[in-house]
Amino acid sequence: MRVDARGFTFEVTVGGPTDGVPVLLLHGFPQHSGEWDDVVPALHAGGLRTYALDQRGYSPGARPTAVADYRIPELVTDVVAVLDGLGLDAVHLVGHDWGAIVAWAVAARHPERVHTLTAVSVPHPAAMAHALSTDAQQKARSSYIALFRKPDKAEKVLLAWHATALRKLLGGVGDTSRVNRYADPMREPGALTAALNWYRAMSRADLAGVGPVEVPTTYVWSDRDVAIGRTAAEACAQNVTGDYRFVQLPGVSHWIPDAAPAPLAEAILARAGGTA
């Protein structure tokens, strides 16, 4: 379905029982709402109604061109406006990768709209800041961001030779058809630039502006995540004042919704199932 909000049109994939408790799912880079396809059947069976949002830059009808349009406050306001457009007062919120960053910020700034939070792969921004300032390994893991922030150059590198580098980046999601499912939309005019603008608009001030989270929270991390190390993962707990659970998935890559949908769904259900 399509939701008009803030002068844009957002694509939202809806499923599950019509009377189910609502769950909003936020994807990461460089994917789209389809990354939740293998997760949602278990959520539906558990009585949850899912709303998987193609966020700003990923929905073709919500693709502004200015870098500043992709700052975290704008992404957070999008989520609140989409909830309003869907007629949802509050939801169980789930986010992976960049979607996790947005979810952390929504939960911190609008706790009245969030029953529970399940953040996947990326910890609270303050935990990332801690790791980047104290852990040389995390600095190395995050070094790719410098390329992503370079206009034009990042697009050329990632899209050269039929997007070979982009496909390599996505290698952990599964077979070639699954890689193509995410890489092909990024080859459409303007799509990759819009997705990279999330990185280009990122600032220390916006990240530091994400305060502690008071809602019940689960953080799901995988120990073979090339982007997020253990220092950042274990620092996450210090930024949640509500009930907190840390779920570690051994032997799983960064692409948890694709690589480990069953244990992820179990973690979401354990967090969301008893709270409405």
C-alpha positions, 0 to 999 in steps of 0.5 A: 500500500502507499501512504502519503506523508509530509508531501511524499508517498511511501511504500508500505508492505502490510501483512498478518491478521487484521486485528493483530498488534502492529509492528513497524519494520525498518530496513537498512542499507542498501536493501528495502522492505523485502528484507523482512519477507522471511521474518514476517511469516512467523510474526503473523503466526504469532498474531502480529500485523506487520508494516514494512516501510520503504524509507526515505530515498528507497520509496521512489515517491519519497526521494528528495535530492538534498543531502540535508533531507536525509538527516536523522531528525527527518528520518524520525519525523517520517516514521511518526508521520507514516504512523499517523497516516496508517492510523497507528498510535503506537507500534512494536518497532523493529529496525535493522542496520540504518533502520535500527539507528532510526528506530533507536531515535524514534524510541528515544524521542517518541516513546509514546509511539513505541510499545517495544523496540527490537534493534538489529545489528546496529546498537544505540548511537552512543554505544557506537560513539563509545566504540569508535573512540576506544576501539581501534578495531571498530574504527577499522570496521567503520572505515568504509563510511569514508567512501560512502560519504564521497559524492559521485566517487562512491556511486562510481565505485559501487556501480562499476562493472554492473555493480560488482562492488555493491553485489560483493557488499551484499554477498552475505544476504544469500544466493545470487537471486537474493543479491540481485533483489537488493542490488538491482533497485540501487541501479535505478537513476538516483536510487543509490545516491539517495541511499548514500545520502543517509551517510552523507547527512550523518553528523555527530550532533544528530547521533549524540542527540539520540538519548537513552531509550526507556521502552522495553528493548531487545538488541540482536547482534551477530558475532560475524558482523563485519561492521559492528564489533563486540565493544559497540554491541556490549556498550549498548546496554548502558543506553537503555533505561527500560527492560533490556535483552541482548541476543547474540546470534553466533556464526551469523553475518551482518545480514540477520533478517536474510541469514537468520530469519527464524531466530530473529523472529523468535527474538521479536516475538519474545519482546513484542508478544507479551506487550501491547 
